[in-house]
Amino acid sequence: MLVTGFFCIILTPPFQVADEPNHFMRAMQIANGGLVGIRRSPLESGGMLPQSVPIVTASFDKLKSAPQEKVTPNMITQAMTVPWSSETVFVGFSTVLYPPSSYLGAASGILWGRFLHSSILGTFYLARVGNLLANVAISALALFLIPEISIFMLSILLLPMNISLMASCSQDGMMLALTSLGIGCFLRCLLTMPSWKQFLLASGAGIAFGCVAAAKTPYLMMVFTPVLLVNRQNIRLIITSCCSGLSVFSIWIFFGLRPVMTKLAPPGVSAAQQVVFGLHHPGQFLWAVCNTLKINWQGFITQIIGVLGWLDTPFTLMTYIISYTFLIITFSTSFLYFCRFKIREEYFLRLTGFLLITTISLFCIFAALYATWTPVGKDIVEGVQGRYFLPILMLGTLCPFIFKKYEEPDNSQLKAVQIVLTDVAINSLIFVFMLFCYIVLCKTLSQRYW
């Protein structure tokens, strides 16, 4: 992730990740101490930024959604020579709705750039570097906490789309890192002997899930993920985790999101009118969801693996086939350590709960975009992107624990040999997939922009 991420930073031109200009401005606002944004009017929210910042963010606009356009020396020269302005102006940006936790890495990079007296463009690249380092550190900690079944989580983190997001100013990479940390903290909490460490891990899991839900409200159900593995021994830990997550979410909604909410919406869109329409036509929303999946399902499954830039740079068909094959293999392999295929009532309850959480989360994604991005009465949900499903896909790491048998593991010599052979095979496969992602990312970005 570090090696490939740094190449992504270099090969991806400035502001050429989806919504990256807005993410950079939000990170800069947080670095300046503006944890909560400013609502200037019922239709506009944002923050006070140096007057020259919007000029730099617009320097590479011609590359957006224009595959025929390439980076020119003139673009880079103009962006590099724009100085910091002592005058500040109000700039509106939609990312003002996102919490500071989503920009810890990018804001740290901006502070680093300020210490080094970097130009605006140099500060932008340092924000990317800071975001990459923070995301990799958090993801590595999550993998360290649950090495036994982290294969599937690792495979998701290694996908080209995720590395591209983590190597940008976008908050999406941090959301994935925090999701992995929440899963890792909670599973390690279950495997740890009763002590103060258990409550620390449970609280950490709740805070991580709460930050993800604060960034994207449709992920609120993820806060209740620990309930899947509740029993008499860990019920206090479950309550601690859920309460921590709900507290983080509620604090941001009340103190951070509510003061900057606006009525701004795309033409023909009104959340209030859409809700009224949905109440009068209860089947219309379900029809719109089914129609969206029917029309755009191929786009969604490719965007999960990776469509770079402003979603205008796809990979080859073979890349998607290899990536999905890798995901299936690693998901299946993760069951070898803990899974017991015996029919038990608790297994059905856990599986039902898992399906309920994932289904409601998916439903909320479509419902939120139906209300805020879709014209009233339209038979398709606008604004849905495949990367929105990645945190939900990451919850698949919990599946082996749904069927886990909580007795002592089999330590027979045959079992040990099987695990060793499996480890050698799967780690070799991961190494090959790493090289594959590195080559594919570098080649695709080079051809697209240079």
C-alpha positions in Angstrom: 0.0 0.0 0.0 2.9 2.4 0.8 4.8 1.6 -2.4 1.8 1.6 -4.8 0.2 4.5 -2.9 3.2 6.8 -3.4 3.2 6.0 -7.2 -0.5 6.9 -7.2 0.3 10.2 -5.5 2.8 10.9 -8.3 0.9 9.6 -11.3 -2.5 11.0 -10.4 -2.6 14.7 -11.3 -3.8 17.1 -8.6 -7.5 17.0 -7.8 -8.2 14.1 -10.1 -9.8 11.8 -7.6 -13.6 12.1 -7.2 -14.5 15.3 -5.2 -10.8 15.8 -4.3 -10.9 19.6 -4.6 -13.7 19.7 -2.0 -11.9 17.2 0.3 -8.7 19.3 0.1 -10.6 22.4 1.1 -12.3 20.7 4.0 -8.9 19.3 5.2 -7.4 22.8 5.0 -10.4 24.2 7.0 -9.7 21.6 9.7 -6.0 22.3 9.7 -6.9 25.9 10.3 -8.9 25.0 13.4 -12.3 25.0 11.7 -13.6 21.6 13.0 -17.2 22.7 12.2 -18.0 24.5 9.0 -19.8 27.8 8.4 -23.4 28.1 7.0 -23.5 31.4 5.1 -27.1 31.0 3.9 -29.8 28.3 3.7 -28.3 27.3 0.3 -24.5 27.6 1.0 -22.1 26.1 3.6 -18.3 26.1 3.5 -15.4 28.0 5.1 -13.0 30.9 5.0 -9.9 30.0 2.9 -7.0 31.9 1.2 -8.3 33.5 -2.0 -5.7 31.7 -4.1 -6.8 28.2 -3.1 -9.8 27.9 -5.5 -7.6 29.2 -8.3 -5.2 26.2 -7.8 -8.0 23.7 -7.5 -9.4 24.9 -10.8 -6.1 24.6 -12.7 -6.7 20.9 -13.6 -10.4 21.1 -14.3 -10.0 20.3 -18.0 -8.8 16.8 -17.2 -12.1 15.9 -15.4 -14.1 13.4 -17.4 -12.1 14.0 -20.5 -10.0 11.0 -21.3 -8.5 12.6 -24.3 -6.9 15.4 -22.2 -3.4 14.9 -20.8 -1.3 16.8 -18.2 0.7 19.6 -19.8 3.8 21.4 -18.4 1.8 24.6 -18.5 -0.8 23.3 -16.1 1.8 22.3 -13.5 3.8 25.5 -13.9 0.7 27.7 -13.4 -0.4 25.7 -10.3 3.1 25.8 -8.8 3.5 29.6 -9.2 0.3 30.6 -7.5 1.3 32.1 -4.1 -0.6 31.9 -0.9 -3.0 34.8 -0.6 -3.1 36.8 2.7 -6.7 37.6 1.9 -9.4 35.0 2.8 -12.7 34.5 1.1 -15.7 32.4 1.8 -15.7 29.2 -0.3 -18.6 26.8 -0.5 -17.9 23.1 -0.5 -20.2 20.1 0.2 -17.6 18.2 2.2 -18.2 20.6 5.1 -20.7 18.0 6.3 -17.9 15.5 7.1 -16.3 15.1 10.5 -12.7 16.0 11.3 -11.9 12.3 12.0 -12.2 11.7 8.2 -9.3 14.1 7.6 -6.8 13.4 10.3 -4.1 12.4 7.8 -4.7 15.0 5.2 -4.9 17.8 7.8 -1.6 16.6 9.3 0.0 16.8 5.9 -1.3 20.4 5.5 0.2 21.3 8.8 3.5 19.7 7.7 3.4 21.8 4.5 2.8 24.9 6.6 5.8 24.2 8.7 7.9 23.7 5.6 6.5 26.9 4.0 5.3 24.9 1.0 3.4 26.3 -2.0 -0.3 25.5 -2.3 0.4 22.7 -4.7 3.2 21.4 -2.5 0.9 21.4 0.5 -1.7 19.5 -1.5 0.8 16.7 -2.2 1.8 16.6 1.4 -1.9 16.3 2.3 -2.0 13.2 0.1 1.1 11.8 1.7 -0.3 12.4 5.2 -3.5 10.7 4.3 -1.7 7.7 2.9 0.5 7.3 5.9 -2.4 7.6 8.4 -4.6 5.1 6.4 -1.8 2.6 6.1 -0.9 2.9 9.8 -4.6 2.4 10.9 -5.1 -0.5 8.4 -1.9 -2.2 9.6 -3.0 -1.9 13.2 -6.3 -3.5 12.3 -4.6 -6.4 10.5 -2.2 -6.9 13.5 -5.2 -7.2 15.9 -6.8 -10.1 14.0 -4.0 -11.9 12.1 -5.9 -15.2 12.1 -8.8 -14.1 9.8 -7.5 -10.9 8.3 -7.0 -12.4 4.9 -10.2 -11.1 3.5 -9.8 -7.7 5.1 -6.3 -7.4 3.6 -7.6 -8.4 0.1 -10.2 -5.5 0.2 -7.6 -3.0 1.4 -5.3 -4.0 -1.5 -7.9 -3.3 -4.2 -6.8 -0.7 -6.7 -9.8 1.6 -5.9 -8.9 1.6 -2.2 -5.2 2.3 -2.7 -6.2 5.2 -5.0 -8.6 6.6 -2.4 -6.1 6.2 0.5 -3.4 8.0 -1.6 -5.6 11.1 -2.2 -7.2 13.8 0.0 -10.5 11.9 -0.1 -12.2 10.9 3.2 -13.2 7.5 1.7 -9.8 5.9 2.3 -9.9 6.9 6.0 -13.5 5.5 6.2 -12.2 2.1 5.0 -9.3 2.2 7.4 -11.6 3.1 10.3 -14.0 0.3 9.3 -11.1 -2.2 9.4 -10.0 -0.8 12.8 -13.5 -1.2 14.2 -13.7 -4.8 13.1 -10.2 -5.5 14.3 -10.7 -4.0 17.8 -13.9 -5.8 18.4 -12.7 -9.2 17.3 -9.5 -8.8 19.3 -11.7 -7.8 22.2 -13.4 -11.2 22.0 -10.2 -13.1 21.8 -8.6 -11.2 24.8 -8.8 -12.5 28.4 -11.1 -10.4 30.6 -9.3 -7.3 31.7 -9.3 -3.5 31.2 -7.9 -4.2 27.7 -11.3 -5.7 26.7 -13.2 -2.5 27.5 -10.5 -0.4 25.8 -10.8 -2.4 22.6 -14.6 -2.4 22.8 -14.6 1.4 23.2 -12.1 1.7 20.3 -14.3 -0.4 18.0 -17.4 1.7 18.9 -15.5 5.0 18.3 -14.2 3.7 14.9 -17.7 2.6 13.8 -19.1 5.9 15.1 -16.7 8.0 13.1 -17.7 6.0 9.9 -21.4 6.5 10.6 -20.8 10.3 11.3 -19.1 10.5 7.9 -21.9 8.7 6.1 -25.1 8.4 7.9 -26.3 5.3 5.9 -23.6 3.3 7.7 -25.2 3.9 11.1 -26.2 0.2 11.3 -22.5 -0.7 11.4 -22.4 0.6 15.0 -24.5 -2.4 16.0 -22.3 -4.9 14.3 -20.9 -6.2 17.7 -24.4 -7.4 18.6 -23.9 -10.2 16.1 -21.5 -12.0 18.5 -23.3 -11.3 21.8 -23.4 -13.9 24.6 -23.7 -13.9 28.4 -20.0 -13.3 28.9 -19.5 -10.3 26.6 -22.8 -8.4 26.9 -21.2 -5.5 28.8 -18.6 -5.2 26.1 -21.3 -5.1 23.4 -23.1 -2.4 25.2 -19.9 -0.4 25.7 -19.1 -0.6 22.0 -22.5 0.3 20.8 -22.9 3.2 23.2 -19.5 4.6 22.3 -20.4 4.5 18.6 -23.8 6.1 19.1 -22.2 8.8 21.3 -19.7 9.8 18.6 -22.4 9.8 15.9 -24.8 11.8 18.0 -22.2 14.4 19.0 -21.3 15.1 15.4 -24.9 15.1 14.1 -25.9 17.6 16.8 -22.8 19.9 17.0 -21.2 19.4 13.6 -23.7 18.5 10.9 -26.9 20.3 12.1 -25.3 23.8 12.1 -24.2 23.5 8.4 -27.1 21.7 6.8 -28.5 23.5 3.7 -31.4 23.2 1.4 -29.1 23.1 -1.7 -30.0 20.3 -4.1 -29.6 19.4 -7.8 -32.3 20.7 -10.1 -35.6 19.0 -9.6 -34.6 17.5 -6.3 -36.4 18.1 -3.0 -36.0 15.7 -0.1 -39.3 16.8 1.4 -41.2 16.4 -1.8 -39.5 13.0 -2.4 -40.6 11.7 1.0 -44.2 12.8 0.4 -44.1 11.2 -3.0 -42.7 8.0 -1.5 -45.5 7.9 1.1 -48.1 8.2 -1.6 -46.3 5.7 -3.9 -44.7 3.2 -1.5 -43.7 0.9 -4.3 -41.9 3.5 -6.4 -38.7 3.5 -4.3 -38.3 -0.2 -4.5 -38.9 -0.1 -8.2 -36.3 2.6 -8.6 -33.8 0.5 -6.6 -34.4 -2.6 -8.7 -34.2 -0.5 -11.9 -30.9 1.1 -10.8 -29.4 -2.3 -10.0 -30.6 -3.7 -13.4 -29.1 -0.8 -15.4 -26.0 -0.1 -13.4 -24.9 -3.4 -11.8 -21.9 -3.8 -14.1 -20.8 -0.3 -13.2 -21.1 -1.0 -9.5 -19.1 -4.2 -9.5 -16.3 -2.5 -11.6 -16.2 0.5 -9.3 -15.7 -1.7 -6.3 -12.5 -3.0 -7.8 -11.6 0.4 -9.3 -12.5 3.0 -11.8 -10.0 5.8 -11.3 -10.0 9.5 -11.7 -13.4 11.1 -11.7 -14.8 7.6 -12.4 -13.7 7.9 -16.0 -10.7 5.6 -16.1 -11.6 1.9 -16.0 -9.3 -1.1 -16.0 -9.3 -4.0 -18.4 -11.8 -6.8 -18.1 -9.1 -9.2 -17.1 -8.2 -7.0 -14.1 -11.8 -7.3 -12.7 -11.9 -11.0 -13.3 -8.6 -11.6 -11.5 -9.6 -9.3 -8.6 -12.9 -10.9 -8.0 -11.3 -14.3 -8.2 -8.8 -13.2 -5.5 -11.6 -11.9 -3.3 -13.5 -15.2 -3.5 -10.4 -17.2 -2.7 -9.4 -15.1 0.3 -13.0 -15.0 1.6 -13.2 -18.8 1.4 -9.8 -19.3 3.0 -10.7 -17.2 6.0 -13.1 -19.9 7.1 -10.4 -22.5 7.5 -9.3 -21.3 10.9 -12.5 -21.0 12.9 -15.5 -22.3 10.9 -17.4 -25.4 12.1 -20.1 -26.5 9.7 -22.5 -27.8 12.3 -26.1 -26.7 12.5 -26.7 -24.7 15.6 -29.4 -22.2 16.5 -26.9 -19.5 17.4 -25.4 -19.7 14.0 -28.7 -19.0 12.3 -29.3 -16.0 14.6 -25.9 -14.6 13.9 -26.3 -15.1 10.2 -29.7 -13.5 10.2 -28.4 -10.5 12.1 -25.5 -10.1 9.7 -27.8 -10.2 6.7 -30.1 -7.7 8.4 -27.3 -5.2 9.1 -25.9 -5.4 5.6 -29.4 -5.2 4.0 -30.5 -2.2 6.0 -27.2 -0.5 5.3 -27.6 -1.0 1.5 -31.2 0.1 1.8 -30.1 3.3 3.6 -27.5 4.1 0.9 -30.2 4.0 -1.8 -32.7 5.8 0.3 -30.4 8.7 1.2 -29.4 9.2 -2.5 -33.1 8.8 -3.6 -34.1 11.6 -1.3 -31.1 14.0 -1.8 -29.9 13.4 -5.4 -32.9 12.0 -7.4 -35.5 14.2 -9.0 -39.0 13.6 -7.6 -40.7 10.6 -9.1 -37.8 9.4 -11.2 -37.6 5.6 -11.7 -33.8 5.4 -11.0 -31.7 6.3 -8.0 -29.1 9.0 -9.0 -25.6 9.3 -7.5 -25.0 5.7 -6.4 -21.4 4.6 -6.8 -19.8 1.2 -6.3 -17.2 2.5 -3.7 -20.1 3.2 -1.3 -20.5 -0.6 -0.9 -16.9 -1.2 0.2 -17.3 -0.7 4.0 -20.3 -3.1 3.9 -18.2 -5.6 1.9 -15.5 -5.4 4.6 -18.0 -6.6 7.1 -17.5 -10.0 5.4 -14.5 -10.4 7.6 -16.9 -11.2 10.4 -18.4 -14.2 8.6 -16.0 -16.8 10.0 -16.9 -15.7 13.5 -20.5 -16.2 12.8 -19.8 -20.0 12.6 -17.0 -19.9 15.2 -16.8 -22.7 17.7 -15.6 -21.3 21.0 -13.7 -24.3 22.2 -10.0 -24.9 22.2 -8.6 -25.3 18.7 -7.4 -28.6 17.4 -3.6 -28.7 17.9 -3.0 -31.9 16.1 0.1 -32.2 13.9 -2.0 -32.8 10.8 -4.0 -29.6 11.6 -0.8 -27.6 12.1 0.6 -28.9 8.8 -2.6 -27.9 6.9 -2.6 -24.4 8.3 1.1 -23.9 7.5 0.5 -25.1 3.9 -2.5 -22.9 3.6 -0.6 -19.9 4.9 2.2 -20.4 2.4 -0.2 -20.7 -0.5 -2.4 -17.8 0.4 0.6 -15.5 1.2 2.2 -16.3 -2.1 -1.1 -15.5 -3.8 -1.3 -12.2 -1.9 2.2 -11.3 -2.9 1.4 -11.9 -6.6 -1.8 -9.9 -6.3 0.2 -7.0 -4.8 2.5 -6.9 -7.8 -0.4 -7.2 -10.1 -2.2 -4.2 -8.5 1.0 -2.2 -8.6 1.6 -2.8 -12.3 -2.1 -2.3 -13.2 -2.3 1.0 -11.3 0.9 2.5 -12.7 0.1 1.5 -16.3 -3.5 2.7 -16.2 -2.7 6.1 -14.6 0.3 6.6 -16.9 -1.8 6.0 -20.0 -4.7 8.1 -18.8 -2.9 11.2 -17.7 0.6 11.3 -19.2 
